[in-house]
Amino acid sequence: MSNAVEVRNIYFSYGYEEVLKNIDLSIQEGAFISILGPNGSGKTTLLKNICKLLKPLKGEIFVDDKDLNKIAFKELAKIMAVAHQDSNVNFEFTVYDIVMMGRYPYQKRFKSESENDVKIVKRAMENTETWALREKSIHEISGGERQRVIIARALAQEPKILLLDEPISQLDIKHQINILNLCKRLNREEKITIITTLHDINLAARYSDYILLMNKGEIKAFGLPESVLTKENIQDVYGIEVKLIKLDDYKVPYIVPVSS
Ligand SMILES: Nc1ncnc2c1ncn2[C@@H]1O[C@H](COP(=O)(O)OP(=O)(O)OP(=O)(O)O)[C@@H](O)[C@H]1O
């Protein structure tokens, strides 16, 4: 099976301080990967390098077997979609208009949207439970609703690879599960490769095929959830002691901090 994303020995810095150091990893097509790690460990920066928003100082990135430097942005947008935490919208667009923007890579200049565009946008909005919000201004909805709209826009791009930065950070528990279930369904049924940053270790363990654990700009561990999320790795990276509790229904143990 080929790789959706290959990151070869990349380094990145915003200034003097190195934020990514020698990151080397291959993500198989069709995998569901969660990137975990403490605040400031470089998760978002890595995603931004993978989606060409930032350029590594050294190293190479391949997406869909092509050198990222050689893929035009519009072409890349048909392969990879990104839902960022900090997607700012300064104009009074409706929620529907925002999601329709996801069809941009497929639209011809000065042509209005096709029936197919409308169909795909509707499906993306139904999947993310945002269809009922379609006529509202993007500024009139809650943070959690907005997060779902940004994901709907990414889905409207019909990507082979979906990058998500903290997609559930502002969602209530029901919508957290709904979004992760949707990602899982897209992953299993439509073979979309999912690469997401998350803070919730237990949800990451439950939904992901593989976990990438980052620490101080480096890869601490990459592999199956049960092999990465060990007591020792968590202690090393987060500096807290945890207990692993075996639950009947789940392959991966539940991780709880030990209170002092
Ligand atoms: N635009 C920027 N300019 C300068 N430094 C930055 C910038 N963005 C991030 N950094 C720094 O780079 C480091 C990594 O940040 P990054 O956002 O990638 O971490 P993260 O693991 O995603 O953190 P979090 O869990 O808090 O979202 C941090 O030390 C941060 O302060």
The ligand as an ORCA input file, in Angstrom:
! r2SCAN-3c Opt
* xyz 0 1
  N       3.425     31.860     14.550
  C       4.363     31.538     15.447
  N       5.447     32.306     15.667
  C       6.396     31.984     16.567
  N       6.355     30.879     17.339
  C       5.284     30.062     17.177
  C       4.241     30.344     16.239
  N       3.322     29.356     16.306
  C       3.768     28.494     17.239
  N       4.950     28.901     17.776
  C       5.746     28.210     18.792
  O       6.106     26.933     18.263
  C       5.997     25.930     19.252
  C       5.072     24.821     18.769
  O       3.771     25.341     18.597
  P       2.566     24.473     18.040
  O       1.394     25.386     17.893
  O       3.013     23.720     16.867
  O       2.348     23.460     19.259
  P       1.137     22.475     19.561
  O       1.762     21.193     19.958
  O       0.172     22.475     18.441
  O       0.497     23.164     20.855
  P      -1.021     23.235     21.427
  O      -1.298     21.879     22.017
  O      -0.898     24.259     22.508
  O      -1.933     23.618     20.329
  C       5.536     26.624     20.526
  O       6.651     26.855     21.330
  C       4.946     27.927     20.028
  O       5.105     28.943     20.988
*
